[in-house]
Amino acid sequence: MQYIENVAEQSGCIFCVLPKKRQDQQTLVLHRDPTCFVMMNRYPYNNAHLMVVPFRHTADFLVLEDPEKQALLTLVGHSVRILREVYKTHGLNVGVNLGRAAGAGYEDHVHFHVVPRWVGDTNFMPILGETKVISQSLSDTYRRLRPHFRSLDGR
């Protein structure tokens, strides 16, 4: 509901604006590399839904340089590993939506989604209640994941 009520108020690209604030806990940024960053989705499909994003503002994955693509995929891999370790996921959805027709919510800035999944994580709530139940607060999820991403700084 927060998203629906505030969507018209948003100005600028969230993937450009939020990292520049340098308020990582408030903006849910978990990790930064020179070319990319990992952040939590404020309106997740599932608990601990992450996004891996290049700092460069582009909608076209093919415009990214090879080091940017490599960094993106490396961070996707770290995200998968961390989510498996911390949340004992049964599976993960990993992907990128290129363009509105593909389902991109932010179609002007390419980004990967890393969504944890568990057997039985779907229920009647989205169908009957038109809502998704997230079992942990965003701040608790951030506090749980951040130390694992912080460990990447010393690689």
Protein Blocks (a to p, Z undefined) as FASTA:
>chain_A
ZZmmmmmmpgcjfklmmmmnopmklnopabdcfkbccdddfbbfbghiacdddfbdcfbl
klpcfklmmmmmmmmmmmmmmmmmmnopabdcddddedjknopablmbgcdddddddehi
acfklmmnopacdfbdfklmmmmmmmmmmmmmmZZ
